[in-house]
Each structure stands twice: as C-alpha cells, then as structure tokens.
C-alpha cells in the first residue's frame, strides 16, 4: 500500500505519529547527553543532581549503566602511575599523600575495598 493510496485522515495520523516519535527521540537524546554530562562531575555533585530526579525514571528510560561505565571509565591505562591523592590517617591526626610515600623510593601498594 503506497503513501498515495492512504486517505487524508490516515496521512494526518501517520504524520503526527512520525513527528511524535521524532520529538521523543530528540528528547531522549538530549536527556541522555545531559545525564552523561552530569555523570562526569565529581561524585558529590552527581549525587546532588540525582537526589532531585524522581524514582527509577533514569534507570528505566535512559541507558544509565552504559552512560555510567563510559563517563566514569577514566583515562588511566595499565602501567600508568596512580594519581596523587591525600587521605586522613585512621586516628585523624594527620593526612598522608601518595606522592610523599612514593618519594621515599619504596614501593607503595594500594588496596581499594571494604573490610566491613
């Protein structure tokens, strides 16, 4: 059935349907791009934005996991030096910097995980 065989009412419905789908597609793309941009922010800022998003909407409608894995992947490769950081000691009396430990010429082992 060709487009020229459709009635005027069918043509109008088809045009509205195509237009609606295009608008939905554009809005989905904009929302996905904005979510990706927010995901690239520091965790505190990302959490602040996500606190204002209602319910599971971004998890159900947008490609949340794919965006998250790409946004938080980082640029480090195997063999790269760890970025410098500072952490408080357990007794909170002082802070320790990775650069000060590695400057001593001894190997430094970083273990990330939870012991709870």
Secondary structure, 3 states (H helix, E strand, C coil): CCHHHCCHHHHHHHHHHHHHHHHHHHHHHHHHHHHHHHHCCCHHHHHHHHCCCCCCHHHHHCCHHHHHHHHCCCCCCCCCCCCCCEEECCCCCCEEEHHHHHCCCCCCCCCCCCCC
